[in-house]
Amino acid sequence: MLDPVLLQTFLAIAQTRSFTRTAERLGLRQSTVSQHIRKLEDETGRRLFVRDTHSVTMTADGEAMIEFARGILAANERAARYFAGSELRGRLRFGASEDFVTSLLPEVLLEFVRTHPLVEFELTVGLSGELNEKLGRGELDLVCGKRRPGEDRGRVVWRDRLAWVSGDLPRLDPSMPVPLILYSPPSITREIVLAALERCGRPWRIACVSGSLSGLRAAALAGLGLTIFAGDLIPAGLAEIPSGHGLPDLGTVEFVLLGAGKTLSRPAAELADAILASGIRV
């Protein structure tokens, strides 16, 4: 019997490859994270990670444990829902930011739809700013997206640093405006980037605007300029630009769950709990 709490910590480390970042995201002490992994390794009798001062690498047994952990956590959720009462019914209009839904949410959504076949499920994928506006107009019941710095609404699912990203590291002339590839407004990431550049006095220009992640990726691969993603959600083919190019630090971004009104409908509450209880919560 493997403790779900230990498995959640394990999956967070498998994603971040960092005990320190896992501790920050789970709101635990680093010593507690280490204790969780030691206990899990003791229970399995296998070493799951090889750790030194610079990196965390998964062993073959660690790689195998990923699917077992996900399966155990999913089975626990199904059992909890089954014994909680009657079968779930109703309508759920869920909105998710594109970078998050294409990277981390599909497995949770698949399990939710499979477990609750009588729920009329509608998924809207878009920019966090747009989703928040739809939520405010009553067009969505639950949103998983970014929140603006300083805001305290919502329940944190994922916290990550924002990274400058390009397809191929360009030569950045500090005397020339930074070429930017940004989401169309309203975009929370766009607001953060432009505010950071204005604060440090670095000139900039818009090289490309897109309403989709695929558009940003294509423009970056084409060498049109720099774009910005959460550090752990950088699309394939793109790479983070290292420090030392005169670009301002963009801080962190938080993906949160926001509901319409003070009380969530039962389908919305069930999905929110499933997301928060899954291995993607950090």
Secondary structure, DSSP 8 states (H G I E B T S, - for coil): ---HHHHHHHHHHHHH--HHHHHHHHT--HHHHHHHHHHHHHHHTS--EEE-SS-EEE-HHHHHHHHHHHHHHHHHHHHHHHHHSS---EEEEEEEEHHHHTTTSHHHHHHHHHH-TTEEEEEEEE-HHHHHHHHHTTS-SEEEEEE-TT---SEEEEEEEEEEEESS-----TTS-EEEEEE-SS-HHHHHHHHHHHHHT--EEEEEEESSHHHHHHHHHTTS-BEEEEGGG--TT-EE--S-SS-----EEEEEEEESSSS--HHHHHHHHHHHHSTT--
